[in-house]
Amino acid sequence: MARVVVGGTFECLHDGHKELLRKAFELAEDGEVDIGLTSNAMANKRPRSVPEYSIRKERILQYINEISENRKYTIIELNDPYGNTLKENYDYIVVSPETHPVALKINKLRSESGMKEIKVVRIEYVLADDEKPISSTRIAHGEIDIHGHLQSGSRT
């Protein structure tokens, strides 16, 4: 029974986010998944408006209900990039190429404090129809939808 952690802003729950969450539950099997969700204060440091924490949390809950039954998970509000990873023991941390450096920093800090490292599982970007990564930024700019389909008027 593995203990897995994954985190993010999950601004709009796109297919890349879904792949991170799916992998976290796959690794956990009958174990536990901790999902770090950035607080409103952290999310609002972005240059654009991000949906409220409660809305982002509800989208995650809906997706978890679609992909798993009777799985153990906790959604934790993140007020810093590390969440519980510097205090709790985890077997795996699931990251994207974008958040991979944070996982490396977490393991460095854990090592310095005598904690065992967390195995980093890096999920590659999910690509849009134009073979570029799906991202919340691209979705917010109207280039693609949450599934990576090009929106009318966008260029490849």
RANOR-V491889 format. One line per field, one symbol per residue. phi: phi as a letter, one per 40 degrees, with the letter a starting at -180 (. if undefined). psi: psi as a letter, one per 30 degrees, with the letter a starting at -180 (. if undefined). burial: + if it has 9 or more other ideal C-beta (glycine too) atoms within 8 Angstrom, else -. A space follows every 50 residues. Layout:
# RANOR-V491889
phi = ???
psi = ???
burial = ???
This chain:
# RANOR-V491889
phi = .cbbbaaicfdbcccccccccdccccccfccbbbbcbdcdcccccccbcb dddcccccccdccdccbabfccabbbccbacbfcccbbcbcbbbbcdccd dccccdcccccccgccccccbcccdcccdcgbccaccccccgcbccbgcc cdgcbc
psi = jlkkkklaehekilfeeeeeeeeeeeefcgbkkkjkkkleeeegflflkk lleeeeeeeeeeeefefkkhkklkkkkkglffbgffelklekkklleefe eeeeeeeeeeefgglklkkkjkklkkklfgglkkleeeeefgelafggkk lkfll.
burial = -++++++++++++++++++++++++-++--+++++++++--++------+ --+--++-+++-++--+---+-+-++++---+++++---+++++++--++ -++++++-+++------+-++++--+-+----++-+-+++--++-+-+-+ +--+--
